[in-house]
Amino acid sequence: MDQSILNQMCRAQLELSGVREGELVVVLSRGHERLDYADAFLNAAQGLGAKTYHLRLPMAAARGGQWTVGVTPLAENPEAVDALKKADMVVDLIFLLFSKEQMAIQAAGTRVLTAIEPAPLLARLFPTKELRERVEVGAEILSKARVMRITSRHGTDITYKIGKYPTISEYGYTDQPGRWDHWPAAFVFTGGADDGVDGQLVLAPGDVLLPFNTYVTSPVTYTIEKGVIQDIRGQLDAELIRSYMDSFGDPRGYGVSHIGWGLDERAQWHGLTSFPGGIGMELRSFFGNVLFSSGPNSELGGPNDTPCHLDIPMRGCSLFLDDEPILIDGDVVVKDMLPASRRR
């Protein structure tokens, strides 16, 4: 993407995020990654009259090919964490989510925006105020519920006792102190009680395995009791999931994490074929998906901070909150969560 276009997008993003004259915006990156993004955000912040600088960390060695969440180079650099706490806004180009360091930065009142997806995707799924309104409707409904049930024609029938953990909304920008968001994103989620998730969950062909960035090719059946995955059965996909989770050597990876649904009608289910190289935010956001996750719940304030994390957007599910339908067969049925073009 032409740097001038990226500059314009990043300025529009910072405007949505409420950056104003005199604020301090810090851009966090590592090594040679996303230096064009860093330049664009620095240029945008300066153009809006904010104070700004670039905090660039050295590259960290990968851990055996695993995507480990919550493990960041900031863990060994408390001076950098202290500097980021003093910012009004941090643009995260390395993915701090689930880390103790990000939680400490947010607790200081700093708003955090993660931006690591490919630039064409940032452009096509650029956040809007209308999308935010619909996401916030979903968050309000979810926050009031106490039981979530998910079913599907493939055999899913699982119940979450909810209400213990907060509801989180993501709509792609952050203009409130201490708030985190991810550009692009459009979904809502919460977590079940630590021992309050029970039932069977069946992945069907076409569901998505993240961070594998692949599509499910054959059914996979999870048996879940009291918030813990007891069994994963199926063919190759099930074997890959079990092998990956076991490679962490951490039984907490079998805990059930967050659950929610996507609301961006612009996001495409086939997005992995179009935008390789990201971490699948388009797939987490596509309209009507149910996002099942396993592993850490620390971002919700829970005790599980395992680095083993899978997100699995599922198609064609029905989702009920306190027996009220929210999705039926993968389609949102609450009018105020529909895009204007689909309201009658």
KAURHU-V103725 format. One record per pair of residues at least 6 apart in sequence whose ideal C-beta (glycine too) atoms are under 6 Angstrom apart, sorted by sequence separation. I is the first residue (numbers start at 1). J is the second residue. D is the distance in Angstrom with one decimal. If there is no record, write none. Layout:
BEGIN
((I J D) (I J D))
END
This chain:
BEGIN
((19 25 6.0) (46 52 5.7) (74 80 5.7) (84 90 5.2) (96 102 3.9) (150 156 5.8) (151 157 5.1) (232 238 5.1) (45 52 3.9) (74 81 5.4) (174 181 4.3) (208 215 5.9) (222 229 5.6) (223 230 4.8) (284 291 5.7) (297 304 4.9) (298 305 4.3) (319 326 4.8) (150 158 5.2) (173 181 5.8) (223 231 4.2) (245 253 4.8) (296 304 5.2) (319 327 4.3) (325 333 5.4) (326 334 5.9) (335 343 5.9) (29 38 5.0) (206 215 5.8) (207 216 4.4) (232 241 5.7) (296 305 5.4) (318 327 5.8) (42 52 5.4) (149 159 5.0) (222 232 5.7) (232 242 5.3) (296 306 5.3) (318 328 5.0) (27 38 4.9) (170 181 5.5) (172 183 4.8) (205 216 5.6) (271 282 3.6) (295 306 5.3) (318 329 6.0) (42 54 5.9) (148 160 4.3) (170 182 5.7) (172 184 5.2) (205 217 5.7) (221 233 4.7) (271 283 5.6) (60 73 4.7) (172 185 5.3) (203 216 4.9) (295 308 4.9) (296 309 5.7) (316 329 5.6) (27 41 4.9) (148 162 5.4) (220 234 3.9) (295 309 3.7) (316 330 4.3) (27 42 5.8) (170 185 3.8) (171 186 5.7) (219 234 5.7) (267 282 4.7) (315 330 5.3) (38 54 5.4) (57 73 4.9) (294 310 5.1) (146 163 4.8) (170 187 5.7) (202 219 5.9) (203 220 4.0) (218 235 4.6) (220 237 5.1) (269 286 5.2) (220 238 4.6) (267 285 4.4) (293 311 5.0) (169 188 5.1) (202 221 5.2) (218 237 5.7) (267 286 3.9) (25 45 4.0) (81 101 5.2) (85 105 5.6) (90 110 5.6) (92 112 5.7) (292 312 4.7) (84 105 5.0) (95 116 5.7) (168 189 5.5) (201 222 4.3) (216 237 5.3) (264 285 4.2) (89 111 5.0) (90 112 4.9) (91 113 5.4) (92 114 4.5) (265 287 4.5) (291 313 5.2) (85 108 3.8) (87 110 5.2) (167 190 4.7) (200 223 5.9) (262 285 4.6) (72 96 5.5) (143 167 4.1) (262 286 5.1) (289 313 4.1) (290 314 4.8) (25 50 4.8) (142 167 4.7) (165 190 5.6) (229 254 4.3) (262 287 6.0) (165 191 4.0) (228 254 5.7) (23 50 4.6) (24 51 4.7) (25 52 4.6) (27 54 4.9) (28 55 5.1) (29 56 5.2) (30 57 4.2) (72 99 4.8) (74 101 4.0) (197 224 5.5) (198 225 5.7) (228 255 5.9) (262 289 4.4) (290 317 4.2) (21 49 3.2) (31 59 3.4) (70 98 3.7) (139 167 5.0) (162 190 5.4) (19 48 5.1) (26 55 5.6) (30 59 5.6) (69 98 4.3) (70 99 4.8) (72 101 5.9) (164 193 4.7) (227 256 5.1) (261 290 5.4) (284 313 5.8) (290 319 5.7) (10 40 4.1) (14 44 5.0) (139 169 4.0) (162 192 5.8) (197 227 4.5) (283 313 4.9) (10 41 4.9) (19 50 5.3) (161 192 5.8) (195 226 4.2) (260 291 5.3) (160 192 3.7) (161 193 4.5) (195 227 4.9) (7 40 4.7) (11 44 3.8) (136 169 5.8) (194 227 5.2) (6 40 4.4) (10 44 4.2) (14 48 5.9) (135 169 5.0) (161 196 3.2) (258 293 4.8) (7 43 5.1) (11 47 5.9) (135 171 4.4) (257 293 3.8) (160 197 5.1) (257 294 5.4) (256 294 5.9) (257 295 5.0) (132 171 4.1) (159 198 5.7) (288 327 5.8) (131 171 5.7) (159 199 5.5) (257 297 5.2) (158 199 3.3) (157 199 5.3) (253 295 5.3) (288 330 4.4) (157 200 5.7) (158 201 5.1) (288 331 5.3) (127 171 5.8) (288 332 5.6) (127 172 3.0) (156 201 5.1) (127 173 4.9) (142 188 5.4) (156 202 4.8) (155 202 4.1) (142 190 5.8) (154 202 4.5) (139 188 4.7) (255 304 5.0) (41 91 4.9) (138 188 4.3) (154 204 4.4) (135 186 5.8) (252 304 5.2) (253 306 5.0) (252 306 4.0) (131 186 5.5) (253 308 3.1) (37 93 5.6) (250 306 4.9) (26 84 5.9) (250 308 5.7) (34 93 4.5) (125 184 3.5) (197 256 4.5) (213 272 5.6) (248 308 4.0) (26 87 4.2) (113 174 5.3) (28 90 5.8) (24 87 4.8) (111 174 4.4) (245 308 5.7) (24 88 5.1) (25 89 4.9) (26 90 5.2) (27 91 4.6) (28 92 5.4) (29 93 4.3) (30 94 5.0) (23 88 4.1) (191 258 5.1) (213 280 5.9) (109 177 4.4) (111 179 5.1) (112 180 4.4) (113 181 5.9) (114 182 4.5) (115 183 4.8) (109 178 5.1) (189 258 4.4) (210 280 4.3) (189 260 2.8) (106 178 4.8) (188 260 4.9) (187 260 5.4) (106 180 5.9) (265 339 5.0) (187 262 4.4) (208 283 4.7) (187 263 6.0) (186 263 4.8) (186 264 3.6) (185 281 5.7) (184 281 5.5) (187 284 6.0) (187 285 5.5) (160 259 5.8) (186 285 4.5) (185 285 5.7) (210 311 4.3) (208 313 4.6) (191 297 4.9) (207 314 4.7) (191 300 4.6) (206 315 5.7) (6 119 5.8) (1 119 4.1) (135 263 5.6) (134 263 5.7) (165 300 4.1) (150 290 5.9) (125 266 5.8) (67 211 4.1) (121 275 4.8) (17 173 4.7) (16 173 4.2) (17 174 5.4) (18 175 3.6) (118 275 4.9) (17 175 5.1) (118 277 5.6) (118 278 5.4) (117 278 4.1) (117 281 5.3) (152 316 5.8) (152 317 4.7) (150 317 5.5) (151 318 4.9) (150 319 5.2) (149 320 4.6) (148 321 5.7) (147 322 5.6) (145 321 3.8) (145 322 5.1) (98 296 5.3) (137 336 4.5) (138 337 5.3) (98 298 5.7) (137 337 5.3) (98 299 5.5) (134 337 5.1) (70 305 5.8) (71 307 5.5) (70 307 5.5) (69 307 5.6) (68 307 3.9) (69 309 4.5))
END
